[in-house]
Amino acid sequence: MTIAETLRRSWRGYLSSDEREAGPWWASLVWTIVFSTGCAIGFTILGIALNAGSGGARLPAWWNWFQAVMVRAYVHLFKAT
């Protein structure tokens, strides 16, 4: 089994509770971090776009918003596992 195939099976197992986990023991932790970061980036872009008229276009505001969303995503995902 190649590394790409192992990662693909591990990702499918992470998204579906029906499949058995594949890959190393730390793969689910890595997928949790990747998924949380993806959600944080998406919600940061959405939040900045919705608050663009109120000073949301400043770079420090982006970083603060991203940090806040990352903390929420981690707390939510690690609490669910």
Contact map, one row per residue, 1 for C-alpha under 8 A:
111011000000000000000000000000000000000000000000000000000000000000000000000000000
111111000000000000000000000000000000000000000000000000000000000000000000000000000
111111100000000000000000000000000000000000000000000000000000000000000000000000000
011111110000000000000000000000000000000000000000000000000000000000000000000000000
111111111000000000000000000000000000000000000000000000000000000000000000000000000
111111111100000000000110000000000000000000000000000000000000000000000000000000000
001111111110000000000110000000000000000000000000000000000000000000000000000000000
000111111111000000000000000000000000000000000000000000000000000000000000000000000
000011111111100000001110000000000000000000000000000000000000000000000000000000000
000001111111110000001110001100000000000000000000000000000000000000000000000000000
000000111111111000000000000000100000000000000000000000000000000000000000000000000
000000011111111100100000000000000000000000000000000000000000000000000000000000000
000000001111111111111100000000000000000000000000000000000000000000000000000000000
000000000111111110001000000100100000000000000000000000000000000000000000000000000
000000000011111110000000000000000000000000000000000000000000000000000000000000000
000000000001111111100000000000000000000000000000000000000000000000000000000000000
000000000000111111110000000000000000000000000000000000000000000000000000000000000
000000000000100111110000000000000000000000000000000000000000000000000000000000000
000000000001100111111000000000000000000000000000000000000000000000000000000000000
000000000000100011111100000000000000000000000000000000000000000000000000000000000
000000001100110000111110000000000000000000000000000000000000000000000000000000000
000001101100100000011111000000000000000000000000000000000000000000000000000000000
000001101100000000001111101000000000000000000000000000000000000000000000000000000
000000000000000000000111111000000000000000000000000000000000000000000000000000000
000000000000000000000011111100000000000000000000000000000000000000000000000000000
000000000000000000000001111111000000000000000000000000000000000000000000000000000
000000000100000000000011111111100000000000000000000000000000000000000000000000000
000000000100010000000000111111110000000000000000000000000000000000000000000000000
000000000000000000000000011111111000000000000000000000000000000000000000000000000
000000000000000000000000011111111100000000000000000000000000000000000000000000000
000000000010010000000000001111111110000000000000000000000000000000000000000000000
000000000000000000000000000111111111000000000000000000000000000000000000000010000
000000000000000000000000000011111111100000000000000000000000000000000000010000000
000000000000000000000000000001111111110000000000000000000000000000000000000000000
000000000000000000000000000000111111111000000000000000000000000000000000000000000
000000000000000000000000000000011111111100000000000000000000000000000100110010000
000000000000000000000000000000001111111110000000000000000000000000000100100000000
000000000000000000000000000000000111111111000000000000000000000000000000000000000
000000000000000000000000000000000011111111100000000000000000000000000000100000000
000000000000000000000000000000000001111111110000000000000000000001001100100000000
000000000000000000000000000000000000111111111000000000000000000001000000000000000
000000000000000000000000000000000000011111111100000000000000000000000000000000000
000000000000000000000000000000000000001111111110000000000000000000001000000000000
000000000000000000000000000000000000000111111111000000000000010011001000000000000
000000000000000000000000000000000000000011111111100000000000000000000000000000000
000000000000000000000000000000000000000001111111110000000000000000000000000000000
000000000000000000000000000000000000000000111111111000000000000010000000000000000
000000000000000000000000000000000000000000011111111100011000010000000000000000000
000000000000000000000000000000000000000000001111111100010000000000000000000000000
000000000000000000000000000000000000000000000111111110000000000000000000000000000
000000000000000000000000000000000000000000000011111111111000000000000000000000000
000000000000000000000000000000000000000000000001111111111000000000000000000000000
000000000000000000000000000000000000000000000000011111111000000000000000000000000
000000000000000000000000000000000000000000000000001111110000000000000000000000000
000000000000000000000000000000000000000000000000001111111100100000000000000000000
000000000000000000000000000000000000000000000001101111111100110000000000000000000
000000000000000000000000000000000000000000000001001110111110110000000000000000000
000000000000000000000000000000000000000000000000000000111111110000000000000000000
000000000000000000000000000000000000000000000000000000001111111000000000000000000
000000000000000000000000000000000000000000000000000000000111111100000000000000000
000000000000000000000000000000000000000000000000000000111111111110000000000000000
000000000000000000000000000000000000000000010001000000011111111111000000000000000
000000000000000000000000000000000000000000000000000000000011111111100000000000000
000000000000000000000000000000000000000000000000000000000001111111110000000000000
000000000000000000000000000000000000000000010010000000000000111111111000000000000
000000000000000000000000000000000000000110010000000000000000011111111100000000000
000000000000000000000000000000000000000000000000000000000000001111111110000000000
000000000000000000000000000000000000000000000000000000000000000111111111000000000
000000000000000000000000000000000000000100110000000000000000000011111111100000000
000000000000000000000000000000000001100100000000000000000000000001111111110000000
000000000000000000000000000000000000000000000000000000000000000000111111111000000
000000000000000000000000000000000000000000000000000000000000000000011111111100000
000000000000000000000000000000000001101100000000000000000000000000001111111110000
000000000000000000000000000000001001000000000000000000000000000000000111111111000
000000000000000000000000000000000000000000000000000000000000000000000011111111100
000000000000000000000000000000000000000000000000000000000000000000000001111111110
000000000000000000000000000000010001000000000000000000000000000000000000111111111
000000000000000000000000000000000000000000000000000000000000000000000000011111111
000000000000000000000000000000000000000000000000000000000000000000000000001111111
000000000000000000000000000000000000000000000000000000000000000000000000000111111
000000000000000000000000000000000000000000000000000000000000000000000000000011111
